[in-house]
């Protein structure tokens, strides 16, 4: 048995587009013959070859056929398309134009449902296999916060607003420590912040004459 190497999601998406583009209208080559869903689609392994060289067991759609019906001549006709269990075979046996329209609606709905389900499964699997993706985003956010707070503290330090600078270095240090807790190597950043904060602390302890009392509003903002 030949293995179908196509991607199931690609096959379903192509089938939906083929249906929406009117691919199951009357064929110009056989205008009196009604096109059959799945069997007259380019997704069928035997498309364009009346000799049917490929077994239906090779088709990716076989996984949607109930196990007890997989030995039928055209097993894809027995794929349940609706919650009621209506199949392609059911709609064709009814034979009315209304039922054929319902078939296209049911088939389109089924295809969209399967496409959505597979995409969600793959996204969930990707998240499980790549847990570091979200952690990396969090690390970047904490790094940006720490760097911004440190830059703001440096600015106040240059303006001799040492009390505000000291408080901002404290917040920057807390953010950097959170960054390390998430697994990022932010120790050099921590050392830089601590060095700057220590320098400000020493300036405050010495009572440098250039130290100016920061406005109460700035101290409150820095301490939040």
C-alpha positions in Angstrom: 0.0 0.0 0.0 1.4 3.4 -1.0 1.5 6.0 1.7 -0.1 9.3 0.9 2.5 11.9 1.8 0.2 14.9 1.5 -0.6 17.0 4.5 -4.2 16.4 5.6 -4.8 20.0 6.5 -3.7 21.1 3.0 -5.9 18.5 1.4 -9.0 19.7 3.4 -8.3 23.3 2.6 -7.9 22.6 -1.1 -11.1 20.6 -1.1 -13.0 23.5 0.5 -11.7 25.9 -2.1 -12.6 23.5 -4.9 -16.1 23.2 -3.5 -16.5 27.0 -3.1 -15.2 27.6 -6.6 -18.0 25.4 -8.0 -15.8 22.4 -8.8 -18.6 20.0 -8.5 -20.7 21.5 -11.3 -21.4 19.6 -14.5 -18.1 18.6 -16.2 -17.7 19.9 -19.8 -16.4 16.4 -20.7 -19.3 14.5 -19.3 -22.2 17.1 -19.1 -24.8 14.5 -18.4 -22.9 13.0 -15.5 -23.3 14.5 -12.0 -20.0 15.2 -10.3 -19.5 13.2 -7.1 -18.1 14.9 -4.0 -14.5 13.8 -3.1 -14.4 11.2 -6.0 -14.4 13.9 -8.7 -12.0 16.2 -6.9 -8.3 16.6 -7.6 -7.7 15.5 -4.0 -8.8 11.9 -4.9 -5.7 9.7 -5.6 -7.5 8.3 -8.6 -8.5 11.7 -10.1 -8.4 11.6 -13.9 -7.7 7.9 -14.1 -10.8 5.8 -14.7 -8.8 2.6 -14.1 -8.6 3.4 -10.4 -5.0 2.3 -9.8 -5.0 3.4 -6.2 -6.8 1.7 -3.4 -9.1 3.9 -1.3 -7.1 2.8 1.7 -4.3 5.1 0.5 -6.6 8.2 0.7 -6.2 10.5 3.7 -9.9 10.8 4.0 -10.2 7.2 5.1 -9.6 8.2 8.7 -13.0 9.9 8.6 -14.9 6.9 7.4 -16.5 4.7 10.1 -14.4 1.6 10.5 -17.3 -0.8 9.7 -17.8 1.0 6.3 -14.3 1.1 5.0 -14.7 -1.9 2.8 -17.4 -0.2 0.7 -16.8 0.5 -3.0 -16.7 4.3 -2.4 -16.0 4.6 1.4 -15.6 8.4 1.3 -19.4 8.6 0.5 -20.0 7.3 4.0 -18.2 10.0 5.9 -20.8 11.5 8.4 -21.1 15.2 7.5 -23.7 16.3 10.0 -24.6 15.7 13.6 -27.5 13.6 12.3 -25.0 11.3 10.6 -26.0 12.4 7.1 -23.5 11.3 4.5 -22.7 12.0 0.8 -24.3 8.7 0.0 -27.5 9.8 1.9 -27.8 13.1 0.0 -27.2 11.5 -3.4 -29.8 8.7 -2.8 -32.4 11.4 -2.0 -31.7 12.7 -5.4 -33.7 16.0 -5.2 -32.1 19.3 -6.2 -32.8 20.6 -2.7 -30.9 17.7 -1.1 -28.0 18.3 -3.4 -27.8 21.9 -2.3 -27.9 20.7 1.3 -25.1 18.4 0.4 -22.8 21.2 -0.6 -23.7 23.2 2.6 -23.1 20.1 4.8 -19.8 19.3 3.0 -18.6 22.9 3.3 -19.5 23.0 7.0 -17.8 19.7 7.6 -14.6 20.8 5.9 -14.5 24.0 7.9 -15.0 22.1 11.1 -12.3 19.6 10.4 -9.9 22.4 9.3 -10.5 24.4 12.5 -10.1 21.3 14.7 -6.8 20.3 13.1 -5.4 23.9 13.3 -6.4 24.1 17.0 -4.8 20.7 17.7 -1.6 21.7 15.9 -1.4 25.0 17.7 -1.9 23.3 21.1 0.8 20.8 20.2 3.2 23.5 19.1 2.6 25.3 22.5 3.3 22.1 24.4 6.5 21.4 22.4 7.6 25.0 22.6 6.9 26.1 26.2 9.8 28.5 26.1 8.0 30.8 23.6 5.7 32.4 26.2 8.5 32.4 28.8 10.7 34.2 26.4 8.1 36.9 25.8 7.7 37.4 29.6 11.5 37.7 29.9 11.6 40.4 27.2 8.8 42.3 28.9 10.6 42.3 32.3 13.9 43.2 30.6 12.4 46.2 28.9 10.8 47.3 32.2 14.1 47.0 34.1 16.0 48.8 31.4 13.5 51.6 31.2 13.4 52.1 35.0 17.2 52.1 35.2 17.4 54.8 32.4 14.8 56.9 34.2 16.8 56.5 37.5 20.0 57.6 35.7 18.2 60.7 34.4 17.1 61.7 37.9 20.6 61.0 39.2 22.0 63.4 36.6 19.6 66.0 37.8 20.6 65.4 41.4 17.2 64.0 42.3 18.9 61.3 44.3 15.9 60.2 46.4 13.8 59.6 43.3 16.8 57.9 41.6 17.3 55.6 44.5 13.7 54.5 44.5 13.7 53.9 40.8 16.8 51.8 41.0 15.0 49.7 43.6 12.1 49.1 41.2 14.5 48.4 38.3 16.3 45.9 40.6 13.1 44.1 41.4 12.3 43.8 37.7 15.7 42.5 36.9 15.5 39.9 39.7 12.1 38.8 38.2 13.9 38.4 34.9 16.5 36.1 36.4 13.7 34.1 38.1 12.2 33.4 34.7 15.5 31.8 33.6 17.2 34.7 31.8 20.8 35.5 32.5 20.2 39.1 33.7 22.9 39.1 36.4 25.0 41.7 34.7 22.0 44.0 34.6 21.4 43.4 38.3 25.0 44.2 39.2 24.9 47.4 37.1 21.7 48.5 38.9 23.1 47.7 42.3 26.3 49.6 41.6 24.3 52.7 40.6 22.0 52.4 43.5 24.9 52.0 45.9 26.5 55.1 44.5 23.4 57.1 45.0 23.0 55.7 48.5 26.6 56.8 49.4 25.9 60.2 48.0 22.8 60.5 50.2 24.7 59.3 53.3 27.5 61.8 52.8 25.0 64.5 52.5 26.3 66.0 49.3 25.5 69.7 49.1 24.3 69.2 45.6 21.5 66.9 46.7 18.2 68.6 46.3 15.0 67.5 48.0 12.8 65.9 45.3 9.2 67.1 45.0 6.8 64.9 46.9 5.0 63.9 43.7 8.1 62.5 42.1 8.9 60.4 45.2 5.4 59.0 45.2 5.6 58.1 41.5 9.0 56.4 42.0 7.8 54.4 44.9 4.8 52.9 43.2 
